[in-house]
Amino acid sequence: MFSRVTSSLVRQVTRVGTRAYSDAPMAFTFASQNRVFYNAESVRQVDVPSFSGSFGILPSHVPSLAVLKPGVLTVYEGDGTAKKYFVSSGIVTINEDSSVQILAEEAAGVEDLDLGSAREILSKAQSEANTAATEEAKVEALIAVEVAEELVKAAESG
């Protein structure tokens, strides 16, 4: 009985083969240290890389806090266009009123990334990790390697 009722409810709210968005507004603010990308603008969805796993944010998302990990953040704007940004780290706040704030340590449009430079950064970080003289230097270099690896992936996808 329970599964029949839930199946019926799910079928009523799902569109097979298409992405269904809510018409509810979701005010989105996204900024880094030196640039504001969105300032309380209405968007359909935001996909974020976080240390607890990548996830999508839609209007009426449960209020949450999450820590960004290095990776690609995707914003689906009102007209359905997707814009991709590389983020190095930061924090995501999802509020009860469906507003979302993302504050990134560093961020850039994926289309602005230079693959050659990203690969050079990765190579340098790997070299520093291999030659680190102290544990602190090794940890810092390994963090740089992790960020650089994601930077290379983002540049390859852009």
C-alpha positions as CSV (number, residue, x, y, z in Angstrom):
1,M,0.0,0.0,0.0
2,F,2.7,2.5,1.0
3,S,4.8,1.9,-2.1
4,R,1.8,2.2,-4.4
5,V,0.9,5.6,-2.8
6,T,4.5,6.9,-3.0
7,S,4.9,5.7,-6.5
8,S,1.8,7.5,-7.5
9,L,3.0,10.7,-5.8
10,V,6.4,10.5,-7.4
11,R,4.9,10.0,-10.9
12,Q,2.7,13.1,-10.4
13,V,5.6,15.4,-9.7
14,T,8.3,14.0,-12.1
15,R,8.8,14.6,-15.7
16,V,10.5,11.7,-17.5
17,G,13.3,12.7,-19.8
18,T,13.3,16.4,-18.9
19,R,14.7,18.4,-16.0
20,A,12.0,19.8,-13.9
21,Y,12.6,23.1,-12.1
22,S,10.6,24.9,-9.6
23,D,9.2,28.3,-10.5
24,A,9.9,29.5,-7.0
25,P,12.5,32.2,-6.8
26,M,15.9,31.3,-5.4
27,A,18.0,34.4,-4.6
28,F,21.6,33.5,-5.2
29,T,24.7,35.4,-4.1
30,F,28.2,34.2,-5.2
31,A,31.4,36.0,-4.6
32,S,35.1,35.5,-4.1
33,Q,37.6,37.8,-2.5
34,N,37.9,40.1,-5.5
35,R,34.7,39.6,-7.5
36,V,31.0,39.4,-7.1
37,F,29.5,36.9,-9.7
38,Y,25.9,37.1,-8.6
39,N,24.2,39.4,-6.1
40,A,20.8,38.2,-4.9
41,E,20.0,37.1,-8.5
42,S,17.2,34.7,-9.2
43,V,18.5,31.3,-10.5
44,R,17.0,27.9,-11.0
45,Q,19.7,25.6,-9.6
46,V,23.2,25.6,-8.3
47,D,25.5,22.4,-8.3
48,V,28.3,22.7,-5.8
49,P,31.4,20.5,-5.0
50,S,31.6,20.0,-1.2
51,F,33.6,17.8,1.1
52,S,30.5,15.8,1.9
53,G,29.9,15.2,-1.8
54,S,28.7,17.3,-4.7
55,F,25.0,18.3,-4.6
56,G,22.4,20.4,-6.3
57,I,20.5,23.2,-4.7
58,L,17.0,24.0,-5.8
59,P,14.4,26.4,-4.4
60,S,13.0,25.1,-1.1
61,H,16.2,23.1,-0.4
62,V,16.6,22.2,3.3
63,P,18.6,24.9,5.1
64,S,22.2,23.8,5.3
65,L,25.8,24.8,5.6
66,A,28.6,23.1,3.6
67,V,32.2,23.6,3.0
68,L,33.3,23.9,-0.7
69,K,36.1,21.7,-2.0
70,P,38.1,22.5,-5.1
71,G,36.0,21.8,-8.2
72,V,33.5,23.1,-10.6
73,L,30.4,25.0,-9.4
74,T,27.5,25.2,-12.0
75,V,24.8,27.8,-11.9
76,Y,21.6,27.2,-14.0
77,E,20.2,30.6,-14.7
78,G,16.6,31.6,-15.2
79,D,16.7,31.0,-18.9
80,G,18.2,27.5,-18.4
81,T,21.8,28.5,-19.4
82,A,24.5,26.8,-17.3
83,K,27.6,28.8,-16.3
84,K,30.5,27.0,-14.8
85,Y,33.1,28.4,-12.3
86,F,36.1,26.9,-10.7
87,V,36.2,27.3,-6.9
88,S,39.2,26.6,-4.7
89,S,37.4,26.5,-1.3
90,G,34.7,28.4,0.6
91,I,31.4,28.0,2.3
92,V,27.8,27.5,1.1
93,T,24.8,28.8,3.1
94,I,21.3,27.7,2.2
95,N,18.6,29.7,4.2
96,E,15.0,28.9,5.0
97,D,13.8,31.6,2.6
98,S,15.4,29.7,-0.3
99,S,18.3,32.3,-0.6
100,V,21.7,30.8,-1.1
101,Q,25.1,32.4,-0.5
102,I,28.4,31.1,-1.7
103,L,31.6,32.7,-0.6
104,A,34.7,31.3,-2.3
105,E,38.3,31.8,-1.4
106,E,39.1,32.0,-5.1
107,A,36.8,31.6,-8.1
108,A,37.1,32.0,-11.9
109,G,34.9,31.2,-14.9
110,V,36.0,27.8,-16.3
111,E,36.3,29.5,-19.8
112,D,38.9,31.8,-18.3
113,L,41.2,29.0,-17.2
114,D,44.4,28.3,-19.1
115,L,45.1,24.6,-19.3
116,G,48.9,25.0,-19.8
117,S,49.2,27.2,-16.7
118,A,47.1,24.8,-14.7
119,R,49.3,21.9,-15.7
120,E,52.5,24.0,-14.7
121,I,51.0,24.7,-11.3
122,L,50.2,21.1,-10.8
123,S,53.7,20.0,-11.8
124,K,55.3,22.6,-9.4
125,A,53.0,21.6,-6.6
126,Q,53.9,17.9,-7.1
127,S,57.6,18.7,-7.1
128,E,57.2,20.7,-3.9
129,A,55.3,17.8,-2.2
130,N,58.1,15.4,-3.2
131,T,60.9,17.6,-1.9
132,A,59.2,19.1,1.2
133,A,61.6,19.3,4.2
134,T,59.0,19.5,6.9
135,E,55.6,17.9,7.6
136,E,54.0,21.4,7.5
137,A,55.6,22.1,4.1
138,K,54.5,18.6,2.8
139,V,50.9,19.2,4.0
140,E,50.8,22.6,2.3
141,A,52.2,21.2,-0.9
142,L,49.6,18.3,-0.9
143,I,46.8,20.8,-0.5
144,A,48.2,22.7,-3.5
145,V,48.4,19.4,-5.4
146,E,44.7,18.7,-4.7
147,V,43.6,22.2,-5.8
148,A,45.8,22.1,-8.9
149,E,44.5,18.6,-9.9
150,E,40.9,20.0,-9.8
151,L,42.0,23.1,-11.6
152,V,43.4,21.0,-14.4
153,K,40.2,19.0,-14.6
154,A,38.1,22.2,-14.8
155,A,40.4,23.7,-17.5
156,E,40.1,20.5,-19.5
157,S,36.3,20.6,-19.3
158,G,36.1,24.3,-20.3
